[in-house]
C-alpha cells in the first residue's frame, strides 16, 4: 500500500490545488492520501517569504474541499489533517487550532526555535560556529519532548529537520547526543505518536532522508510506529520515492506502516 500522510496545497505555499493533488495521487496509485496543510501562525513567527495571509484567507476552503473529497472519493481514501507548527509558548493558540476542525490526525511540524524559523534561509546558518549549531540541535530535541507531552499531536514530522542546512556538523552532534534524541522519540512514542519517514530531505540541501540513520536505529530500538510521507508541495513531489522509504524502513527491521483515521491508529503490513 502506498500511503502519503504529509502533503500540501496552493492554499498554503504549495503550487497545486486540492483537486490537482488528489488527481495526481490517484495517478501515482496512492491508497491513502492525507492532506496536511500548514496551520495558521501568530504574528511574530515569520518567514522571509510569508504566506500567512494567503493561508488564512483560504483555510476554510481547504477544509471544505478536502472534506468533500473525503466523503466522495471511491478510488482511494482521503484523510483530512493539519501540520500544526509547534510553538512552545503558544499552547492556547495551538489547542484552538487543533480543536477548530475534526481532523483525522495532526502532524507536528517543528520549524521554530523560540521565534526563529530555522528552516527559512540557508544564509542564517553559514556564519554560525559549531558550538552555536550544537546549541540549536539541543534546543530542537528538548522542544520535541515538550511537543510530545502536549498530547496535541499524532505524528512527528521530519524528525531531524534541524539538519537541513548543516548536515556537515549534525552527524557528529547526534553521535554525542544520542540519549537526548532517544528521549525525544521516546516521549513521542509514550504519547501515542508515530515517527514520520520522509523523502523531503532528499530534495533539500541536506540531501538525506528524514530521519538519518542514527535516528532510525533509535526508532527501531524503542519500537516507535512509523508513517511515510513525501511532504509534497506540488504534483511533481507528491508521493515522491515512497518505495525507497519502504526499503529504508525494511532495512532497519520495520514490518508495518501506520496511519490515523479519526485519530485512531491503523496498521498495515509493510512488504
C-alpha positions as CSV (number, residue, x, y, z in Angstrom):
1,X,0.0,0.0,0.0
2,X,1.2,3.5,-0.9
3,X,0.3,5.9,1.9
4,X,1.4,9.5,1.9
5,X,0.3,11.3,5.1
6,X,2.1,14.7,4.6
7,X,1.0,16.8,1.6
8,X,0.3,20.4,0.9
9,X,-1.6,22.6,-1.5
10,X,-1.7,26.0,-3.1
11,X,-3.8,27.2,-0.1
12,X,-0.5,27.3,1.9
13,X,2.8,27.7,0.0
14,X,2.3,24.8,-2.3
15,X,1.8,25.1,-6.1
16,X,-1.3,22.9,-6.8
17,X,-4.9,22.9,-5.8
18,X,-6.5,20.3,-3.6
19,X,-8.2,18.7,-6.6
20,X,-5.0,18.7,-8.7
21,X,-3.1,17.0,-5.8
22,X,-5.9,14.5,-5.4
23,X,-6.0,13.5,-9.1
24,X,-2.2,13.2,-9.1
25,X,-2.4,10.9,-6.1
26,X,-4.7,8.7,-8.0
27,X,-2.3,8.5,-10.9
28,X,0.5,7.7,-8.6
29,X,-1.6,4.9,-7.1
30,X,-1.8,6.3,-3.5
31,X,-4.0,4.0,-1.5
32,X,-4.3,6.6,1.3
33,X,-3.8,10.3,0.6
34,X,-3.5,12.5,3.7
35,X,-3.9,16.3,3.1
36,X,-2.0,18.1,5.9
37,X,-1.9,21.7,5.1
38,X,0.0,24.1,7.3
39,X,-1.7,25.7,10.3
40,X,-2.2,29.4,10.9
41,X,0.6,31.0,12.9
42,X,0.5,34.0,15.3
43,X,2.3,37.2,14.2
44,X,5.9,37.2,15.2
45,X,6.6,33.7,13.9
46,X,7.5,34.8,10.4
47,X,9.3,33.6,7.3
48,X,11.1,35.8,4.7
49,X,8.5,34.8,2.1
50,X,5.5,34.8,4.3
51,X,2.3,33.1,3.2
52,X,0.2,33.7,6.4
53,X,-2.4,35.9,4.9
54,X,-3.0,33.7,1.9
55,X,-3.3,30.7,4.1
56,X,-5.8,32.4,6.5
57,X,-7.9,33.6,3.6
58,X,-8.3,30.1,2.1
59,X,-8.1,28.0,5.2
60,X,-11.9,27.2,5.3
61,X,-11.8,26.5,1.6
62,X,-9.1,23.9,2.2
63,X,-11.2,22.1,4.8
64,X,-14.3,22.2,2.6
65,X,-12.6,20.8,-0.5
66,X,-10.7,18.0,1.3
67,X,-13.8,17.1,3.4
68,X,-15.8,16.9,0.1
69,X,-13.2,14.6,-1.4
70,X,-13.0,12.5,1.8
71,X,-16.8,11.9,1.5
72,X,-17.0,11.3,-2.2
73,X,-13.7,9.5,-3.2
74,X,-14.3,5.9,-4.2
75,X,-10.8,5.3,-5.7
76,X,-8.7,5.9,-2.6
77,X,-9.0,7.0,1.0
78,X,-8.7,10.7,1.6
79,X,-7.8,12.0,5.1
80,X,-8.1,15.5,6.5
81,X,-5.2,16.5,8.6
82,X,-3.2,19.5,9.7
83,X,0.6,20.2,10.0
84,X,0.4,22.2,13.2
85,X,3.5,24.3,13.9
86,X,4.8,23.5,17.4
87,X,5.3,26.9,19.1
88,X,6.4,26.3,22.7
89,X,4.9,29.5,24.1
90,X,1.6,29.4,22.2
91,X,-0.2,26.5,23.9
92,X,-3.6,28.1,23.9
93,X,-3.3,29.1,20.2
94,X,-2.3,25.5,19.3
95,X,-5.1,24.0,21.2
96,X,-7.6,26.2,19.4
97,X,-6.1,25.2,16.0
98,X,-6.3,21.5,16.9
99,X,-9.9,21.7,18.0
100,X,-11.4,24.0,15.4
101,X,-11.9,21.2,12.9
102,X,-12.4,17.4,13.0
103,X,-9.0,16.1,11.8
104,X,-8.1,12.5,11.2
105,X,-4.7,13.3,12.6
106,X,-2.4,16.2,13.4
107,X,1.2,16.4,12.3
108,X,3.7,18.1,14.5
109,X,6.0,20.4,12.5
110,X,8.8,21.8,14.5
111,X,10.1,24.7,12.4
112,X,10.8,27.3,15.1
113,X,13.2,27.6,18.0
114,X,11.6,30.4,20.0
115,X,10.6,32.8,17.2
116,X,13.3,31.8,14.7
117,X,12.2,29.9,11.7
118,X,15.4,27.8,11.4
119,X,14.5,26.3,8.1
120,X,13.8,29.6,6.4
121,X,17.2,30.7,4.9
122,X,20.4,28.8,4.4
123,X,22.3,32.1,4.9
124,X,21.2,32.1,8.6
125,X,23.4,29.1,9.2
126,X,26.5,30.0,7.2
127,X,28.3,32.0,9.8
128,X,27.3,30.0,12.9
129,X,30.1,28.4,14.9
130,X,29.9,24.7,15.5
131,X,29.0,25.4,19.2
132,X,26.1,27.6,18.1
133,X,24.7,24.9,15.8
134,X,25.0,22.3,18.6
135,X,23.0,24.7,20.9
136,X,20.2,24.8,18.3
137,X,20.2,21.0,17.8
138,X,19.9,20.6,21.6
139,X,17.0,23.1,21.7
140,X,15.3,21.3,18.9
141,X,15.2,17.9,20.7
142,X,14.3,19.5,24.0
143,X,11.3,21.2,22.5
144,X,10.3,18.0,20.7
145,X,9.9,16.4,24.2
146,X,7.6,19.3,25.2
147,X,5.7,19.0,22.0
148,X,5.0,15.3,22.6
149,X,4.0,16.0,26.2
150,X,1.4,18.5,25.0
151,X,-0.6,15.5,23.7
152,X,-1.9,17.5,20.7
153,X,-0.2,15.5,18.0
154,X,-0.3,12.1,16.3
155,X,2.8,12.2,14.1
156,X,6.2,14.0,14.5
157,X,7.2,15.2,11.0
158,X,10.7,15.2,9.6
159,X,12.3,14.4,13.0
160,X,15.7,15.8,12.2
161,X,14.7,18.8,10.1
162,X,17.2,20.8,12.2
163,X,19.9,19.4,10.0
164,X,18.5,20.9,6.8
165,X,21.3,23.5,6.3
166,X,24.1,21.9,8.4
167,X,24.4,18.3,7.6
168,X,28.2,18.7,7.8
169,X,28.0,19.1,11.6
170,X,24.8,17.3,12.6
171,X,26.1,13.7,12.4
172,X,28.9,14.5,14.9
173,X,26.4,16.1,17.3
174,X,23.9,13.3,17.2
175,X,26.5,10.6,17.9
176,X,27.4,12.5,21.1
177,X,23.8,13.3,22.0
178,X,22.1,10.0,21.2
179,X,20.5,10.0,24.6
180,X,18.7,13.3,24.1
181,X,17.4,12.2,20.6
182,X,16.2,8.9,22.2
183,X,14.4,10.8,25.0
184,X,12.7,12.9,22.3
185,X,11.5,10.0,20.2
186,X,10.6,8.0,23.3
187,X,8.4,10.9,24.5
188,X,6.6,10.8,21.2
189,X,6.0,7.1,21.5
190,X,4.9,7.3,25.1
191,X,2.3,9.9,24.0
192,X,0.9,7.7,21.3
193,X,2.6,9.4,18.4
194,X,4.2,7.9,15.2
195,X,7.5,9.0,13.7
196,X,7.4,10.1,10.1
197,X,9.9,8.9,7.5
198,X,10.1,11.5,4.7
199,X,11.6,11.8,1.3
200,X,11.6,15.6,1.6
201,X,15.2,15.7,2.8
202,X,16.4,14.2,-0.4
203,X,15.1,17.4,-2.1
204,X,16.7,19.7,0.4
205,X,20.3,20.9,1.0
206,X,20.9,18.1,3.5
207,X,20.2,15.6,0.7
208,X,19.3,12.9,3.1
209,X,16.1,11.1,4.1
210,X,14.4,12.4,7.3
211,X,15.3,10.8,9.7
212,X,19.0,10.0,9.4
213,X,20.4,6.5,10.1
214,X,21.3,7.3,13.7
215,X,17.7,8.2,14.4
216,X,16.4,5.2,12.5
217,X,18.5,3.0,14.8
218,X,16.9,4.7,17.8
219,X,13.5,4.4,16.4
220,X,13.8,0.7,15.8
221,X,15.3,0.1,19.3
222,X,12.3,1.8,21.0
223,X,9.8,0.4,18.5
224,X,8.1,3.6,17.7
225,X,5.4,3.2,15.0
226,X,6.3,4.8,11.6
227,X,4.4,6.6,8.9
228,X,5.6,7.6,5.4
229,X,5.5,11.0,3.7
230,X,6.6,13.0,0.7
231,X,5.9,16.4,2.2
232,X,4.9,17.1,-1.4
233,X,4.1,20.7,-2.2
234,X,3.2,20.1,-5.8
235,X,2.1,17.4,-8.2
236,X,5.8,16.6,-9.0
237,X,6.8,15.8,-5.4
238,X,3.6,14.2,-4.2
239,X,4.3,10.6,-3.3
240,X,8.0,11.1,-4.0
241,X,10.1,7.9,-3.6
242,X,7.7,6.2,-1.2
243,X,9.0,2.8,-2.3
244,X,12.6,3.9,-1.4
245,X,11.3,4.9,2.0
246,X,9.8,1.4,2.4
247,X,13.1,-0.1,1.6
248,X,14.8,2.2,4.1
249,X,12.4,1.1,6.8
250,X,12.7,-2.6,6.0
251,X,16.5,-2.3,6.2
252,X,16.0,-1.4,9.9
253,X,13.6,-4.2,10.5
254,X,10.3,-2.3,10.5
255,X,7.4,-4.6,9.4
256,X,4.4,-2.2,9.4
257,X,3.4,1.3,8.4
258,X,0.7,3.3,10.1
259,X,-1.9,6.0,9.5
260,X,-4.6,7.6,11.6
261,X,-8.3,7.7,10.7
262,X,-10.5,9.7,13.1
263,X,-7.4,9.9,15.4
264,X,-7.4,6.1,15.6
265,X,-4.1,4.3,14.8
266,X,-4.3,1.9,11.9
267,X,-1.6,-0.6,11.0
268,X,-0.7,-2.0,7.6
269,X,1.9,-4.7,6.8
270,X,5.0,-3.4,5.1
271,X,6.2,-5.7,2.4
